[in-house]
Amino acid sequence: MRLYDVTQRGFASARPLTAKLPAVPAAVPLFSRGRARVIALDFDSKHHGPDAVIEDVNRVLGWFEECGGRTVVDVSSSGGRHVLVPLAPGQTVAVDELRPLLNQLAARLPTLDITPMTNAATGCITVPGSRCREGGYRQLVDDLASVVDTLTVGSEPATITRLATLLGGYSTHQVRARGVKAEIHASTVTERVIGVGDQARLHPKFCRTTSTPPAAVTTFAASGQLDTTRWLSRSEARQSVIAHAVLAGATAADIAGRSHTPEWAGVKAAYAHYRNPDRAIRRDALRALDWAASTLPDPVRDTGHKQKHTGGTHSPILRNWLQTATNWVTREYSSRRDRWTTHAVVQALAWASAVAGQVVEGVPVVGVGGRSLSIAAGMLPETTVWSVLERLREAEGSPLLLIERGVGQNPDRYALVTPRCVGESERVAEKSSLKTELESVHPAWSVVGWRHKALYDAVAASAEPLTSEELFERVSIGRSSGYETLLDLKVVGLIASVENKIMLGSVDLDTIGYRYGLTGAVRARIVRHRAERIIWREWLAAREEARTPAEPSLTLFAVVEDASHPPAEAYHVAVMDSGPPDWPK
C-alpha cells in the first residue's frame, strides 16, 4: 500500500499492507507487472462540485450496465466518488489498451480524473474504508455482500470493447503497424474472422449473445436523433451503430443493405454527404470488423479451471539427467539469486528434449530456441532464458553442452550431459523433491514467483506432511528465505500448515492460472513468437537475395553481324590453322 504524505501532497511512501487501518489515507497499486485486473475511475468534486460528480457517476454506471460491466462505488467525505470495475476472472488490461477508452470517457465526464489508470508504475487508488484527507472514511454505496459478489464474479469479458463500441470512439482508420505488431494484428484478425470481402464477419464465438443494441443506438439508426451525453458527433454515433451490428455477426454487405431499410434511415442520412454512401458504409463496416477482431478478448470459460498443461513423460534417462542437473544447480548456485530461474530453464530443457529431442549414444540431444524455452520455463522472459543458457554453457562441469551453434532458422543444439561430481549429486538425490513425471514449468509461477517453486514441489512430492525444518533441508534453503517463501505460499493458498506440518493448500496452480488469465497470456506470447519468426524469415530471405549476384544479361554476349561488309574468310582460315594473322597497321 502507499500512504498519503501531507507535505508532498501525494502517495509517496510505500509499505506492506497491514491488517490494522492506517492513520492516513492509504491506496493500493492498480497494476501488477504492467497489467490491471480492475478499472478504477476517480471522480473529483474539487472543481465541479458533488452534484456534478453524482451526475457523471450515474451516467457511467448506466453505460457499464449496458455493456455487461459490474461496478463498485464508494464516496468520500468531500463528495468525490470512485467507480471500481472488476474485469472478468482471468482478464487483465494494460495502459495502452485502456487509454483510448479513458480518453473517450474523460471527454464526456468533466469530473473524471483518469490519471490513476494511465501510469502502470505509480497508478493507485484509495480503497473503501480508507481514511479521507478531509477527515472521515470512504463509504460503500452498496451493501458489503453485493460488493463482495461483484468483485468475485467480475464483469463480462467483452465489457471494454462493448463500451468503446457504445461510445463510438474507436478509430475507423486502419492502423498501419509495422514489423511484429503488424504480424500479430494480422494473425489475430485472421483467426477471428470467417469469410472474405463484403461477406467477412466475426466468428460466432466472439459475437455478443444478446443482439439487441441499446435504445440510444437503435434510435439514432432509425431517426438520426443524437444522444449528446454519449456521442460528441454524428460520426461517432454512426460508428457505434455499425460496430454493434458487427459484434452481432453482420457482414459489410448486410450492413450496407440495412441502410436502405426504414430501421436504418438515420444511418443512411449520416452518410448522405458522401459521393458513394454504400461504399463508405462498407468501408467503415470492414474497419469496424478489423478493430473488433483485434481487440475482443478470448472467450473465458470456466471448465473447472483445468488448463492444458504440457507434460507427462517418464523417460528414465531424462528424469535422471534432470535430477543430477537440478542437484548441480543447487550446489553451484546456492548463494545466487538466479538459482530459481536456472532451475526453471533446466526443467524446460528436459521437457523439450522429451517432446522434440533424441538420444544419441545414451545422451539426450535437443535443438531448441530461447523463445520456446521461455514458455516451457513458466513464462520466463526471453532475455532471462538467453542469459541463463549463456551462463550454463560457459560454466565448468555444466550439465549443458553446446554441440552446434544455431544458424539462420536452426536453433542451438545442446547435449544434456552428466555434470561433474556425480557421486555428490547422487548423495543429494536422496532428499530430492522432483516429480517422477517430466513436465514443463507451470505458468502460474510467473505470478507467484519462481523462487517458491522448489519448496512447493517438495511439499507436493512428499508422501507425508513435513515440518518446516525438514522442508528447508530438503530444498537446501535458508531459514529466513524459507519462512518468507512459506508465508507467500500460504497467502496464495498453495500450502497450509496444520500442527506445524506443511501440506498442500486448497488452491492449485490451475486456479491461479485461471484467476490471472495465464492461458491467454501464453497464447499471446505464442502469437508474438510466431510473428517474430515470420519477420526473421523475411529478413533472412532478403539478405540472401541481396548476397546472390544477379543473372548476367544475355545481350552482353550477343554476336552482331555487320551485313555491309563481307565476312573475312582469310581471317577465319588463319585462326583455324595457326592463330590470327598480323593485320596491317
Secondary structure, 3 states (H helix, E strand, C coil): CEEEECCCCEEEEECCCCCCCCCCCEEEECEECCEECEEEEEECCCCCCHHHHHHHHHHHHHHHHHCCCCCEEEECCCCCEEEEEECCCCCCECHHHHHHHHHHHHHHCCCEECHHHCCCCCCEEECCCCECCCCCECEECCCHHHHHHHHHHCCCCCHHHHHHHHHCCCCCCCCCCCHHHHHHHHHHHHHHEECCHHHCEECHHHCCCCCCCCHHHHHHHHHCCCCCCCCCCHHHHHHHHHHHHHHCCCCHHHHHHHCCCHHHHHHHHHCCCCCCHHHHHHHHHHHHHHHHHHHCCCCCCCCCCCCCCCEEECCHHHHHHHHHHHHHHHHHCCCCCCHHHHHHHHHHHHHHHHHHCEEECCEEEEECCHHHHHHHECCCCHHHHHHHHHHHHHCCCCCEEEEECCCCCCCCEEEECCCCCHHHHHHHHHHCCCCCCEECECCCHHHHCHHHHHHHHHHHHCCCCECHHHHHHHHCCCHHHHHHHHHHHHHHCCEEEECCEEEECCCCHHHHHHHCCHHHHHHHHHHHHHHHHHHHHHHHHHHHHHHCCCCCCHHHHCCCCCCCCCCCHHHHHHHHHHCCCCCCC
